[in-house]
Amino acid sequence: MDIEIAAIVIVLLVVTAFAVIPTGEPKPIEDPASKQLKMPRELLVPSDENEMMMIKSLLESEGIPYHVHNDNFGTLYPGPGNFALNERAIFVDESDYEAASALIREGKQE
């Protein structure tokens, strides 16, 4: 019984030591993936998870807003392989399409 109480106290001390206490007003984090696209245009359907992560990283590094259709679906191709329902596509705003396309072309060449 005493060992259980001691273990609980130690866990609480560790959790408290690593707790983050907010100071001041929280600052909103700009996430390009969370911005609403005005005129979405399909940029690309990645062939695998690595390509998806690379493209998202490139777009985020340049601050280009994007949306990934079926992004929270688990894995890139879950289930029995019904690609029409499971594929993920990256969309960007029509005004950012040319810049995003050029960025991806450059990224694939490197």
C-alpha distances in whole Angstrom, upper triangle without the diagonal:
4,5,5,6,9,10,11,13,14,16,17,19,20,21,23,25,26,27,31,32,36,38,42,43,42,45,46,46,49,48,51,50,49,53,55,58,61,63,61,62,61,61,59,57,55,55,52,48,50,53,51,49,52,54,51,51,54,55,52,53,57,55,57,55,54,53,52,52,49,47,44,45,42,44,48,49,46,47,50,52,54,55,57,54,51,53,52,55,55,57,59,61,65,66,63,64,67,64,61,64,65,62,60,64,63,60,60,63,61
4,5,5,6,9,10,11,12,14,15,16,18,20,21,22,25,26,29,31,34,37,40,42,41,44,45,45,48,48,51,50,49,53,55,58,61,63,61,63,61,61,60,58,56,56,52,49,50,53,51,49,52,54,51,50,54,55,52,53,56,55,57,55,54,53,52,53,50,48,45,46,43,45,49,50,48,49,52,54,55,56,58,55,53,54,53,56,56,58,59,61,65,65,63,64,66,64,61,64,65,61,60,63,63,59,60,63,60
4,5,5,6,9,10,10,12,14,15,16,18,20,21,23,24,28,30,33,36,39,41,40,42,43,43,46,46,49,48,47,51,53,56,59,61,59,60,59,58,57,55,53,53,49,46,47,50,48,46,49,51,48,48,51,52,49,50,54,52,54,53,52,51,50,51,48,45,42,43,40,42,46,47,45,46,49,51,53,54,56,53,50,51,50,53,53,55,57,59,63,63,61,62,64,61,59,61,62,58,57,60,60,56,57,60,57
4,5,5,6,9,10,11,12,14,15,17,18,20,21,22,26,28,31,34,38,39,38,40,41,41,44,43,47,45,44,48,50,53,57,59,56,58,56,56,54,53,50,51,47,44,45,48,46,44,47,49,46,46,49,50,47,48,52,50,52,50,50,48,47,48,45,43,39,40,38,40,43,45,42,43,46,48,50,51,53,50,47,49,48,51,51,53,54,56,60,61,58,59,62,59,56,59,60,56,55,59,58,54,55,58,56
4,5,5,6,9,10,11,12,14,15,16,18,20,21,25,26,29,32,35,37,36,39,40,40,43,43,46,45,44,48,50,53,56,59,56,58,57,56,55,54,52,52,49,45,46,49,47,45,48,50,47,46,50,50,47,48,52,50,52,50,50,48,47,48,46,43,40,42,39,41,45,46,44,45,48,50,52,52,54,51,49,50,49,51,51,53,54,56,60,61,58,59,62,59,57,59,60,57,56,59,59,55,56,59,57
4,5,5,6,9,10,11,12,14,15,16,19,20,24,25,29,31,35,37,36,38,40,39,43,42,46,45,44,48,50,53,57,59,56,58,57,56,55,53,51,52,48,45,45,48,47,44,47,49,46,45,49,49,46,47,50,49,51,50,50,48,47,49,46,44,41,42,39,41,45,47,44,46,49,51,52,53,55,52,49,50,49,51,51,53,54,56,60,60,58,59,61,59,56,58,59,56,55,58,57,54,55,58,55
4,5,5,6,9,10,11,12,14,15,17,18,22,24,27,30,34,35,34,36,38,37,40,40,43,42,41,45,47,50,54,56,53,55,53,53,52,50,48,48,44,41,42,45,43,40,43,45,43,42,46,46,43,44,48,46,48,47,46,45,44,45,43,40,37,38,36,38,41,43,41,42,45,47,49,49,51,48,45,47,45,48,48,50,51,53,57,57,55,56,58,56,53,55,56,53,52,55,54,51,52,54,52
4,5,5,6,9,10,11,12,14,16,16,20,22,25,28,31,33,31,34,35,35,38,38,41,40,39,43,45,48,52,54,51,53,52,52,50,49,47,47,44,40,41,44,42,40,43,45,42,41,45,45,42,43,46,45,47,45,45,44,43,44,41,39,36,37,35,37,40,42,40,41,45,46,48,48,50,47,44,46,44,47,46,48,49,51,55,56,53,54,57,54,52,54,55,52,51,54,54,50,51,54,52
4,5,5,6,9,10,10,12,14,15,19,20,24,26,30,32,31,33,35,35,38,38,42,41,40,43,46,49,52,55,53,54,53,53,52,51,49,49,46,42,43,46,44,41,44,46,43,42,45,46,42,43,47,45,47,46,46,45,44,45,43,40,38,39,37,39,42,44,42,44,48,49,50,51,52,49,46,48,46,48,48,49,50,52,56,56,54,55,57,55,52,55,56,52,52,55,54,51,52,55,53
4,5,5,6,9,10,10,13,14,18,20,23,26,30,31,30,33,34,34,37,37,40,40,39,42,45,48,52,54,52,53,52,51,50,49,47,47,44,40,40,43,42,39,41,43,41,39,43,44,40,41,45,43,46,44,44,43,43,44,42,39,36,38,36,37,41,43,41,43,46,48,49,49,51,48,45,46,45,47,46,48,49,51,55,55,52,54,56,53,50,53,54,50,50,53,52,48,50,52,50
4,5,5,6,8,10,11,12,16,18,22,24,28,29,28,30,31,31,34,34,37,36,36,39,42,45,48,50,48,50,48,48,47,45,43,44,40,37,37,40,38,36,38,40,38,37,40,41,38,39,42,41,43,41,41,40,39,41,38,36,33,34,32,34,37,39,37,39,43,44,46,46,47,44,42,43,41,43,43,45,45,48,51,52,49,50,53,50,47,50,51,47,47,50,49,46,47,50,47
4,5,5,6,8,10,10,14,16,19,22,25,27,26,28,30,30,33,33,37,36,35,38,41,44,47,50,48,50,49,48,47,46,44,45,42,38,39,42,39,37,39,41,38,37,41,41,38,39,42,40,42,41,41,40,39,41,39,36,33,35,33,35,39,41,39,41,44,46,47,47,48,45,43,44,42,44,43,45,45,47,51,51,49,50,53,50,48,50,51,48,47,51,50,46,48,51,48
4,6,5,6,9,10,13,15,19,21,25,27,26,28,30,30,34,34,37,37,36,39,42,45,48,51,49,51,50,49,48,47,45,46,43,39,39,42,40,37,40,42,39,37,41,41,38,38,42,40,43,41,42,41,41,42,41,38,35,37,35,37,40,43,41,43,47,48,49,49,50,47,45,45,43,45,44,46,46,48,52,52,49,51,53,50,48,51,51,48,48,51,50,46,48,51,48
4,5,5,6,9,12,15,18,21,24,26,25,27,28,28,31,31,35,34,34,37,40,43,46,49,46,48,47,46,45,44,42,43,39,36,36,39,37,34,36,38,35,34,38,38,35,35,39,37,40,39,39,38,38,40,38,35,32,35,32,34,37,39,38,40,44,45,46,46,48,45,42,42,40,42,41,43,44,46,49,49,47,48,50,47,45,48,48,45,44,48,46,43,45,47,45
4,5,5,6,10,12,16,19,22,23,22,24,26,25,29,29,32,31,31,34,37,40,43,46,44,45,44,44,43,42,40,41,38,34,34,37,35,32,35,36,33,32,36,36,33,34,37,35,37,36,36,36,35,37,35,32,30,32,30,32,35,37,36,38,42,43,44,43,45,42,39,40,38,40,39,40,41,43,47,47,44,46,48,45,43,45,46,43,42,46,45,42,43,46,44
4,5,5,9,10,14,16,20,22,21,23,25,25,29,29,33,33,32,35,38,41,44,46,45,47,46,45,45,44,42,44,40,37,37,39,37,34,37,38,35,34,37,37,34,35,38,36,38,37,38,37,37,39,37,34,32,34,33,35,38,40,39,41,45,46,47,46,48,45,42,42,40,42,41,42,42,44,48,47,45,47,49,46,44,47,48,44,44,48,46,43,45,48,45
4,6,9,10,14,16,20,22,21,23,25,25,29,29,33,33,32,35,38,41,45,47,45,47,46,45,45,44,42,43,40,36,36,39,37,34,36,38,34,33,36,37,33,33,37,35,38,37,38,38,37,40,38,35,33,35,33,35,38,41,40,42,46,46,47,47,48,46,43,43,41,42,41,42,42,44,48,47,45,46,48,45,43,46,47,43,43,46,45,42,44,46,44
4,6,9,13,15,19,20,19,21,22,22,25,26,29,29,29,32,35,38,41,43,42,43,42,41,41,40,38,40,36,33,33,35,33,30,32,34,31,29,32,33,29,30,33,32,34,33,34,34,34,36,35,31,29,32,30,32,34,37,36,39,42,43,44,43,45,42,39,39,37,38,37,38,38,40,44,44,41,43,45,42,40,43,43,39,39,43,42,38,40,43,40
4,6,10,13,16,18,16,19,20,20,24,24,28,28,27,30,33,36,39,42,40,42,42,41,41,40,38,40,37,33,33,35,33,30,32,34,31,29,33,32,29,30,33,31,33,32,33,33,33,35,34,30,28,31,29,32,34,37,36,39,42,43,44,43,44,41,38,39,36,38,36,37,37,39,43,42,40,42,44,41,39,42,43,39,40,43,42,39,41,44,41
4,6,9,13,14,13,15,17,17,21,22,25,26,25,27,30,33,37,39,38,40,40,39,39,39,37,39,36,32,32,34,32,29,31,32,29,27,30,30,26,27,30,28,31,30,31,31,31,33,33,29,28,31,29,31,34,37,36,39,43,43,43,42,43,41,38,38,35,36,34,35,35,36,40,40,37,39,42,39,37,40,41,37,37,41,40,37,39,42,40
4,6,10,12,11,14,17,18,21,23,27,27,26,28,31,34,37,40,39,41,41,41,41,41,40,42,39,35,35,37,35,32,34,34,31,30,33,32,28,29,31,29,32,31,32,32,33,35,35,31,30,33,32,34,37,40,39,42,45,45,46,45,46,43,40,40,37,38,36,37,36,37,41,40,38,41,43,40,38,42,42,39,40,43,42,39,42,44,42
4,7,8,8,11,13,15,19,20,24,25,23,25,28,31,34,37,36,39,39,39,39,39,38,41,38,35,35,36,33,31,32,33,29,28,31,30,26,27,29,27,29,28,30,30,31,34,33,30,29,32,32,34,36,39,39,41,45,45,45,44,44,42,39,39,36,37,34,35,34,35,38,38,36,38,40,38,36,40,40,37,38,41,40,38,41,43,41
4,7,8,11,14,16,19,22,25,27,25,26,29,33,35,38,38,40,41,40,41,42,41,43,41,37,37,38,36,33,34,35,31,30,32,31,27,28,30,27,30,29,31,32,33,36,36,33,32,35,35,37,39,42,42,45,48,48,48,47,47,44,42,42,39,39,36,36,35,36,39,38,36,39,41,38,37,41,41,38,39,43,41,39,42,44,42
4,6,9,13,15,18,21,25,26,24,25,28,31,33,37,36,39,40,40,41,42,41,44,42,38,38,39,36,33,35,35,31,30,32,31,27,28,29,27,29,28,31,31,33,36,36,33,32,36,36,38,40,43,43,46,49,49,49,47,47,45,43,42,39,39,36,36,34,34,38,37,35,38,40,37,36,40,41,38,39,42,41,39,42,45,43
4,6,9,13,16,18,22,23,21,22,24,28,30,33,33,36,37,37,38,39,39,42,40,36,36,37,34,32,33,33,29,28,30,28,25,26,27,24,27,25,28,28,30,33,33,31,30,34,34,36,37,41,41,44,47,46,46,44,44,42,40,39,36,36,33,33,31,31,35,33,32,35,37,35,34,38,38,35,37,40,39,37,41,43,41
4,6,9,13,15,19,20,18,19,22,25,27,31,30,33,34,33,35,35,35,38,36,33,33,33,30,28,29,29,26,25,27,25,22,23,24,21,24,22,24,25,27,29,30,27,26,30,30,32,34,37,37,40,43,43,42,41,41,38,36,36,32,32,30,29,28,28,32,31,29,32,35,32,31,34,35,32,34,37,36,34,37,40,38
4,6,9,12,16,17,15,16,19,22,25,28,28,30,31,31,32,33,33,36,34,31,31,31,28,26,27,26,23,22,24,22,19,20,21,18,20,19,22,23,25,28,28,26,25,29,29,31,32,36,36,39,43,42,41,39,39,37,35,34,31,30,27,27,25,25,29,28,26,29,31,28,27,31,32,29,30,34,33,31,34,37,35
4,6,9,12,14,12,13,16,19,21,24,24,27,28,27,29,30,30,33,31,28,28,28,25,23,25,24,20,20,21,19,16,18,18,15,17,16,18,19,21,24,25,22,22,26,27,29,29,33,33,36,40,38,38,36,36,34,32,31,27,27,24,23,22,22,26,25,23,26,28,26,25,28,29,27,28,31,31,29,32,34,33
4,6,10,11,10,11,15,18,20,23,22,25,25,24,26,27,26,29,28,25,25,25,22,20,21,20,17,16,18,16,13,14,15,12,15,13,16,17,19,22,23,20,20,24,24,26,26,30,31,34,37,36,35,33,33,31,29,28,25,24,21,21,20,20,24,23,21,24,26,23,22,25,26,23,24,28,27,25,28,31,30
4,6,9,8,8,12,14,17,20,19,21,22,21,23,24,24,27,26,24,23,23,20,18,19,18,14,14,15,13,10,12,12,9,11,10,12,14,17,20,21,19,19,23,24,25,25,29,30,33,36,35,34,32,32,30,28,26,23,22,19,18,16,17,20,19,17,20,22,19,18,22,23,20,21,25,25,23,26,28,27
4,5,5,7,11,13,16,18,17,19,19,18,20,21,21,24,23,20,20,20,17,15,16,15,11,11,13,11,8,11,11,8,10,8,10,11,13,16,18,15,16,20,20,22,22,25,26,30,33,31,30,28,28,26,24,23,19,18,15,15,14,15,18,18,16,18,20,18,16,20,21,18,19,23,23,21,23,26,25
4,5,6,9,10,13,15,14,15,16,15,17,18,18,22,21,19,19,18,15,14,15,12,9,10,11,8,6,9,9,6,6,4,6,8,11,14,17,14,16,19,21,21,21,24,26,29,32,30,29,26,26,25,23,21,17,16,12,12,10,11,15,14,12,14,17,15,13,16,18,15,16,20,20,18,21,24,23
4,6,8,10,13,15,13,14,14,14,15,16,16,20,19,17,17,16,13,12,14,12,8,11,12,9,8,12,12,9,8,6,5,6,8,11,13,10,12,16,17,18,17,21,22,25,28,26,26,23,23,21,19,18,14,13,10,10,10,11,15,16,13,15,18,16,14,17,19,16,16,20,21,19,21,24,24
4,7,9,13,15,13,16,16,17,18,19,20,23,22,20,21,20,16,16,18,16,12,14,16,13,11,14,15,11,11,8,8,7,10,12,14,12,13,17,18,20,20,23,24,27,30,28,27,25,24,23,21,20,16,15,13,12,12,13,16,17,15,17,20,19,17,20,22,20,20,24,24,23,25,28,28
4,6,9,12,11,14,16,16,18,20,21,24,24,22,23,22,18,18,19,17,14,15,16,13,12,15,14,10,9,6,7,8,12,14,16,15,16,20,22,23,22,25,26,29,32,30,29,27,26,24,23,21,18,16,13,12,10,10,14,14,13,15,18,17,15,19,21,19,20,23,24,23,25,28,28
4,6,9,9,13,14,16,18,20,21,25,25,23,25,23,20,20,21,18,16,18,18,15,15,18,17,13,11,8,8,8,12,13,16,15,17,20,22,24,23,25,27,29,32,30,28,26,24,23,22,21,18,16,13,11,10,9,12,13,13,15,18,18,16,19,22,21,21,24,26,25,27,30,30
4,6,6,9,11,13,16,18,20,23,24,23,24,22,19,20,21,17,15,18,18,14,15,18,16,13,10,7,7,8,11,12,16,16,18,20,23,24,23,25,27,29,31,29,27,25,23,22,22,20,17,14,12,8,7,5,9,10,10,11,15,15,14,16,19,18,19,22,23,23,25,27,28
4,6,10,13,15,18,20,22,26,27,26,27,25,22,23,24,20,19,21,21,17,18,20,18,16,13,10,11,11,15,15,19,19,21,24,26,27,26,28,30,32,34,32,29,27,25,24,24,22,20,17,15,11,9,6,8,9,11,12,16,16,16,18,20,20,21,24,25,25,27,30,31
4,7,10,12,16,18,21,24,26,26,27,24,21,23,23,20,19,21,20,17,18,21,19,17,13,11,11,11,14,15,18,19,22,23,26,27,25,27,29,31,33,30,28,25,23,23,23,21,18,15,13,9,8,5,5,8,10,10,13,15,14,16,19,19,20,22,24,24,25,28,30
4,7,9,12,14,17,20,22,22,23,20,18,20,20,16,16,19,18,15,17,19,18,16,12,10,8,8,11,11,15,15,19,20,23,23,21,23,25,27,29,26,24,21,19,19,19,17,15,11,10,6,5,5,6,9,10,9,13,14,13,14,17,17,17,20,22,22,23,26,27
4,6,9,12,15,18,20,21,22,19,17,19,19,15,15,18,17,14,17,20,18,17,13,12,10,10,11,11,15,16,19,20,23,23,20,22,24,27,28,25,23,20,18,19,19,16,14,10,9,5,6,6,6,9,9,7,11,13,11,11,15,16,15,17,20,20,20,23,25
4,6,8,11,15,17,17,19,16,14,16,17,13,14,17,16,14,17,19,18,17,14,13,10,9,9,10,13,14,18,18,21,20,17,19,21,24,25,22,20,17,15,16,16,13,11,7,6,4,7,9,9,12,11,9,12,13,11,11,14,15,13,15,18,18,18,21,23
4,7,10,13,15,16,16,13,12,14,14,10,11,14,13,11,14,17,15,15,12,12,9,10,10,11,14,14,18,19,21,20,17,19,22,25,26,22,21,18,17,18,17,14,11,7,6,5,6,9,9,12,10,7,9,11,8,7,11,11,10,12,15,14,14,17,19
4,6,9,12,13,14,10,9,13,12,9,11,14,13,12,15,17,17,17,14,14,11,11,10,11,13,13,17,17,19,17,14,16,19,22,23,19,18,15,15,16,15,11,9,6,5,7,9,13,13,16,13,11,12,13,10,9,12,12,10,11,15,14,13,16,18
4,7,9,11,12,9,8,12,13,10,12,15,15,14,17,19,20,20,17,16,13,12,9,10,11,12,15,15,16,14,10,12,15,18,19,16,15,11,11,13,11,7,6,4,6,9,12,15,16,19,17,14,16,17,14,13,16,15,12,14,17,16,14,18,20
4,6,7,9,6,6,9,10,8,10,13,13,14,16,18,19,20,17,17,14,13,10,11,12,12,15,14,15,12,9,11,15,18,19,15,16,12,14,15,12,9,7,7,8,11,14,18,19,21,18,16,18,18,14,13,16,15,11,13,16,14,12,16,17
4,7,8,7,8,11,12,11,13,16,16,17,19,21,22,23,21,21,18,17,14,14,14,14,17,15,15,12,9,10,14,16,17,14,15,11,13,15,12,9,9,10,12,15,18,21,22,25,22,19,21,21,17,16,18,17,14,15,17,15,13,16,18
4,6,6,6,9,10,11,13,14,16,17,19,20,22,23,21,21,18,17,14,14,14,13,15,14,13,10,7,9,12,15,16,14,15,12,15,16,12,10,10,11,13,16,19,23,24,26,23,21,23,22,19,18,20,18,15,17,19,16,14,17,18
4,6,5,6,9,10,11,12,14,15,16,18,20,21,20,19,17,16,12,14,13,11,13,12,11,8,6,9,12,15,17,15,17,14,17,17,13,11,10,12,12,16,18,22,24,26,23,21,23,22,19,19,21,18,15,18,19,16,15,18,18
4,5,5,6,9,10,11,12,14,15,16,19,20,19,20,17,17,14,16,16,14,16,16,14,12,10,13,16,19,21,19,20,18,20,20,17,14,13,14,14,17,19,23,25,26,23,21,22,21,18,18,19,16,14,16,16,13,12,15,15
4,5,5,6,9,10,11,12,14,15,17,18,17,18,15,15,13,15,15,13,16,16,16,13,11,14,17,20,22,19,20,17,19,19,16,13,11,12,11,15,16,20,22,23,20,18,19,18,14,14,16,13,10,12,14,10,9,13,13
4,6,5,6,9,10,11,12,14,16,16,15,15,12,12,9,12,12,10,13,13,13,11,9,12,15,19,21,18,19,16,17,17,14,11,9,9,8,12,14,18,20,21,18,17,18,17,14,14,16,14,11,14,15,12,12,16,16
4,6,5,6,9,10,10,12,14,15,15,15,13,13,11,14,14,11,13,15,14,12,11,15,17,21,23,21,22,19,21,20,17,15,12,12,11,14,15,19,21,22,19,18,20,18,15,16,17,14,12,15,15,12,13,16,15
4,6,5,6,9,10,11,13,14,14,15,13,14,13,16,17,14,17,18,18,16,14,17,20,24,26,23,24,21,23,23,20,17,14,14,12,15,15,19,21,21,18,17,18,16,13,13,14,11,9,12,12,8,9,13,12
4,5,5,6,9,10,11,12,11,12,10,12,11,14,15,13,16,18,18,16,14,17,20,24,26,23,23,20,21,21,18,15,12,11,9,11,12,15,17,18,14,13,14,13,9,10,12,9,7,10,11,8,9,13,13
4,5,5,6,9,10,10,9,10,8,9,9,13,14,11,14,16,16,15,14,18,20,24,26,24,24,21,21,21,18,16,12,11,8,11,11,14,17,18,14,14,16,14,10,12,14,11,10,14,14,11,13,16,16
4,5,5,6,9,10,10,11,11,13,13,16,17,14,17,19,19,18,17,20,23,26,29,26,27,24,25,24,22,19,16,15,12,14,14,17,19,19,16,16,17,14,12,14,14,11,10,14,13,10,13,16,14
4,6,5,7,9,9,11,11,13,14,17,19,17,19,21,22,20,19,22,25,29,31,28,28,25,26,26,23,20,17,15,12,14,13,15,17,17,13,13,14,11,9,11,11,7,7,11,10,8,11,13,12
4,5,5,6,5,7,7,10,12,15,18,15,18,20,21,20,19,22,25,28,31,28,28,24,25,25,22,19,16,14,10,11,9,12,14,14,10,11,12,10,7,10,11,8,8,12,12,10,13,16,16
4,5,5,6,7,8,11,13,16,18,15,18,21,21,21,20,23,25,29,32,29,29,26,27,26,24,21,17,16,13,13,12,14,17,16,13,14,15,13,10,14,14,11,12,16,15,13,16,19,18
4,6,8,10,12,15,16,20,22,19,21,24,24,23,22,26,28,32,34,32,32,29,30,29,27,24,20,19,16,16,14,16,19,17,14,15,16,13,11,14,14,10,12,15,13,12,15,17,16
4,6,9,11,15,17,20,23,20,23,25,26,25,24,28,30,34,36,33,33,30,30,30,28,25,21,19,15,15,13,14,16,14,11,13,13,9,9,12,12,9,11,14,13,12,16,17,17
4,6,9,13,15,19,21,19,21,24,25,25,24,27,29,33,35,33,33,29,29,29,27,24,21,18,15,14,11,12,15,13,10,13,14,11,10,14,14,12,14,17,16,15,19,21,20
4,6,10,13,16,19,17,20,23,24,24,22,25,28,31,33,31,30,27,26,26,24,22,18,16,12,11,8,9,11,10,7,9,11,9,7,11,12,10,12,15,15,15,17,20,20
4,7,10,13,16,15,17,20,22,22,21,24,26,29,32,29,28,25,25,24,22,20,16,14,10,9,6,7,11,10,8,10,13,11,10,13,15,13,14,18,18,17,20,22,23
4,7,10,13,11,14,17,19,19,17,20,22,26,28,25,24,21,21,20,19,16,13,10,7,6,5,7,11,12,9,10,13,12,10,12,15,13,13,17,18,17,18,22,22
4,6,9,8,11,14,16,16,15,18,20,23,25,23,21,19,18,17,15,14,10,8,6,5,6,9,12,14,12,12,16,16,13,15,18,16,15,19,21,19,20,24,24
4,6,5,9,10,13,13,11,14,16,19,21,19,18,15,15,14,12,10,6,6,4,6,9,12,15,17,15,14,18,17,14,15,19,17,15,19,21,19,19,23,23
4,5,8,9,12,13,11,13,14,17,19,17,15,13,12,11,9,8,5,5,6,7,11,14,16,19,17,16,20,20,17,18,21,20,18,21,23,22,22,25,26
4,6,5,9,10,9,10,11,14,16,15,13,11,11,9,7,7,5,7,9,11,15,17,20,22,21,20,23,23,20,21,24,23,20,23,26,23,23,27,28
4,6,8,9,8,11,12,15,18,16,16,14,14,12,10,9,6,8,9,11,14,17,20,22,20,19,22,22,18,20,23,21,19,22,24,21,21,25,26
4,6,8,9,12,11,14,17,17,16,15,16,13,11,11,9,12,13,15,17,20,23,25,23,23,26,26,22,23,26,24,22,26,27,24,25,28,28
4,6,7,9,8,10,14,13,13,12,13,10,8,9,9,12,14,16,19,22,25,27,25,25,28,27,24,25,28,26,23,26,28,26,25,29,29
4,7,8,7,10,14,13,14,14,16,13,10,11,11,14,16,19,22,25,27,30,27,27,29,29,25,26,29,27,24,27,29,25,25,29,29
4,6,5,9,12,11,13,12,14,13,9,10,10,13,15,18,21,25,27,29,27,26,28,28,24,24,27,25,22,25,26,23,22,26,26
4,6,10,12,10,11,9,12,11,7,7,7,10,12,16,19,23,25,27,25,23,25,25,21,21,24,22,19,22,24,21,20,23,24
4,7,8,6,8,7,10,9,6,6,8,12,15,18,22,25,27,30,27,25,28,28,24,24,27,25,22,24,26,24,22,26,26
4,7,7,8,9,12,10,7,9,11,15,18,21,24,27,29,32,30,28,31,31,27,27,30,29,25,28,30,27,26,29,30
4,6,7,9,12,10,8,11,14,17,21,23,27,30,32,35,33,31,34,34,30,30,33,32,29,31,33,30,29,32,33
4,6,9,12,11,10,12,16,19,22,25,29,32,33,37,35,33,35,36,32,31,34,33,30,32,34,32,30,33,34
4,6,9,9,8,9,13,16,19,22,26,29,30,34,32,29,32,33,29,28,31,30,27,28,31,29,27,30,31
4,6,6,6,8,12,15,18,21,25,27,29,32,30,28,31,32,28,27,31,30,27,28,31,29,27,31,32
4,5,5,5,9,11,15,18,21,24,25,29,27,24,27,28,25,24,27,26,23,25,28,26,24,27,29
4,6,6,9,11,15,16,20,23,24,27,26,23,26,28,24,23,27,27,24,25,28,27,25,29,30
4,6,9,11,15,16,20,23,24,27,26,24,27,28,25,25,28,28,25,27,30,28,27,30,32
4,7,10,13,16,19,22,24,27,25,24,26,27,23,23,27,26,23,25,28,25,24,28,29
4,7,10,13,17,20,21,24,22,20,23,24,20,20,23,22,19,21,24,22,21,24,26
4,7,10,13,17,19,21,19,18,20,21,17,17,20,19,17,19,22,20,19,23,24
4,6,10,13,15,18,16,14,17,17,14,14,17,17,14,17,19,18,17,21,22
4,7,10,12,15,12,11,14,14,11,11,15,14,12,15,17,16,16,19,21
4,7,9,12,10,9,12,13,10,11,15,14,13,16,18,17,18,21,23
4,6,8,6,6,10,10,8,10,13,12,12,15,17,17,18,21,22
4,5,5,6,10,10,9,12,14,14,15,18,19,19,21,23,25
4,5,5,8,10,10,11,14,15,16,17,19,20,21,24,25
4,6,7,8,10,11,13,14,16,17,19,20,22,24,25
4,6,5,6,9,10,11,12,14,16,16,18,20,22
4,6,5,6,9,10,11,12,14,15,16,18,20
4,5,5,6,9,10,11,12,14,15,17,19
4,5,5,6,9,10,11,12,14,16,17
4,5,5,6,9,10,10,12,14,16
4,5,5,6,9,10,11,13,15
4,5,5,6,9,10,11,13
4,5,5,6,9,10,11
4,5,5,6,9,10
4,5,5,6,9
4,6,5,7
4,5,5
4,6
4
